[in-house]
Amino acid sequence: MIKEKYQSVLDLGEKLNIQNGDVKVEGNQLQVWGTAATQYDKNLLWDEIKRVGGENPSDIMADIKVADTSVFARHTVKSGESLSKIAKHYYGNAMKYNAIFEANRDILKDPNMIHPGQDLKIPNL
């Protein structure tokens, strides 16, 4: 029953390709653990846990580690995107675009010139 309640969390974990993950039911508590690729992926999992179980759920214990702490996320540019649109997605603030530009100066020469297929580092703020 508890596993069914958090099925959307488990599905998201699969979609995010959580590594070394496992799930166990202990009494009335679901225990999940694994390693997310980035902090952003870990945050997505926690957001889903809170969406399902509330702000401080007692029926789930999650131990999610982060494989790459050098960045907040990694992003492949899609057609029609801009650095400000990407910044709005990850940080909730389009004006943080310059942080992404500065973190990717090795491949970007102008913050207004990004191209589909470019792999960008989204830095920790």
C-alpha positions in Angstrom: 0.0 0.0 0.0 2.8 2.5 0.9 4.7 1.6 -2.3 1.6 2.4 -4.4 1.3 5.8 -2.7 4.8 6.7 -3.8 4.7 5.0 -7.2 5.2 8.4 -9.0 8.4 8.9 -7.0 9.7 5.4 -8.0 8.7 6.1 -11.7 10.5 9.4 -11.6 13.6 7.7 -10.2 13.6 5.3 -13.1 13.1 8.2 -15.6 16.0 10.1 -14.1 18.1 6.9 -14.2 18.9 6.9 -10.5 22.0 4.6 -10.0 22.5 2.0 -7.3 18.9 2.5 -6.3 16.8 0.2 -4.2 13.4 0.3 -2.5 12.3 -1.5 0.7 9.2 -1.5 2.8 9.9 -1.6 6.5 6.7 -1.7 8.6 4.7 1.3 7.4 7.7 3.1 5.9 9.0 3.1 2.4 12.8 3.3 2.3 14.4 4.4 -1.0 18.0 5.2 -1.8 20.2 5.7 -4.8 22.5 8.2 -6.6 21.1 11.0 -8.8 23.3 12.4 -11.5 23.0 16.0 -10.3 21.5 18.1 -7.5 18.7 19.2 -9.9 17.7 15.5 -10.3 17.8 15.0 -6.5 15.6 18.1 -6.1 13.1 16.8 -8.6 12.8 13.6 -6.6 12.3 15.5 -3.3 9.7 17.7 -4.9 7.8 14.7 -5.9 8.1 13.1 -2.4 6.8 16.3 -0.9 4.0 16.5 -3.5 2.8 13.0 -2.6 3.6 12.9 1.2 3.5 16.5 2.3 6.2 18.7 3.6 7.6 16.3 6.2 6.4 12.8 5.4 7.1 10.2 8.0 6.1 7.2 5.9 9.1 7.5 3.6 12.8 7.6 4.2 14.9 8.7 1.2 18.7 8.7 1.1 19.6 10.2 -2.3 23.2 11.0 -3.0 24.5 13.1 -5.9 27.1 11.8 -8.3 28.3 15.1 -9.8 28.4 17.9 -7.2 30.5 20.2 -9.5 27.3 21.4 -11.3 23.7 21.9 -10.4 22.6 20.3 -13.7 23.6 19.5 -17.2 21.4 20.7 -20.1 21.3 20.0 -23.9 20.1 23.1 -25.7 16.9 22.6 -27.7 15.6 24.7 -30.6 14.1 28.0 -29.5 15.9 28.1 -26.1 17.9 31.0 -24.8 20.1 31.3 -21.8 17.5 33.3 -20.0 14.8 30.6 -20.7 17.2 27.9 -19.4 18.0 30.0 -16.3 14.3 30.5 -15.6 13.8 26.7 -15.8 16.6 25.8 -13.4 16.8 28.8 -11.1 13.3 30.3 -11.4 15.0 33.5 -12.5 15.7 34.4 -16.1 18.2 37.1 -15.0 20.6 34.4 -13.8 21.5 33.6 -17.4 24.9 35.2 -17.0 25.9 32.5 -14.4 25.3 29.8 -17.1 27.2 31.9 -19.7 30.2 32.3 -17.4 30.2 28.5 -16.6 30.3 27.7 -20.3 32.8 30.3 -21.7 34.8 27.3 -23.1 32.0 26.7 -25.6 30.1 30.0 -25.7 31.5 33.3 -26.9 28.3 35.3 -26.7 25.3 34.9 -24.3 22.9 35.5 -27.2 24.3 32.8 -29.4 23.6 29.3 -28.3 22.7 26.4 -30.6 20.6 23.2 -30.4 22.7 20.3 -29.3 25.2 22.2 -27.2 25.7 20.6 -23.8 25.8 23.2 -21.0 26.8 23.1 -17.4 24.3 24.7 -15.1 26.4 25.9 -12.2 25.6 25.7 -8.5 24.7 29.2 -7.3 
